């Protein structure tokens, strides 16, 4: 019963580098989300997807990109890392009609 | 833009005390969820309330959704050290059609219960 799996757990990037945060769920959920969590700020929605091939911007999408080629996978891409992207990133999923997210355990990213 | 104001931001209490965390907004939400998060982990759903005035109990935790569906509270009775963690409220909205499950989160309340 893996649920939502995120990799890596920790990563340090230099300014201008790129990376992909991986997210996989094995619950056949339609809806998937990427949030970032900063101290005292709650969680802010970056991108979301309602199914394979369909993605849309959330509240804070600048500097990020996503794709959804399969129901299971929803990777988040950072093209040119900036210090403002230092944060903890959470992937979540939900089955359509259900009312609670299942979250991954997060990726702590530091950009120096 | 919908906002959820959560208070207090920090709460430090002794074991056995009672506490209440508040979540307020000027916007109406179709549902209100409460999550608990431990260090190094993702938030875990505690409860979802969907009806104005609804009250749900989960052992020593009592959750209430305001009559106008703009606010919610979490009350913990006889807090224990195991209750320590970050508590997050999150509102769902169907304004303008389907929201696709998107949530608006409060800033969180860091609760520390001392033995």
Interface residues (C-beta under 8 A of the other chain):
Chain A: X4 X31 X33 X35 X40 X41 X42 X43 X44 X45 X48 X50 X56 X58 X59 X90 X92 X94 X96 X99 X100 X101 X102 X103 X104 X105 X106
Chain B: X1 X4 X6 X9 X31 X33 X35 X40 X41 X42 X43 X44 X45 X48 X50 X88 X90 X92 X100 X101 X102 X103 X105 X106 X107 X108
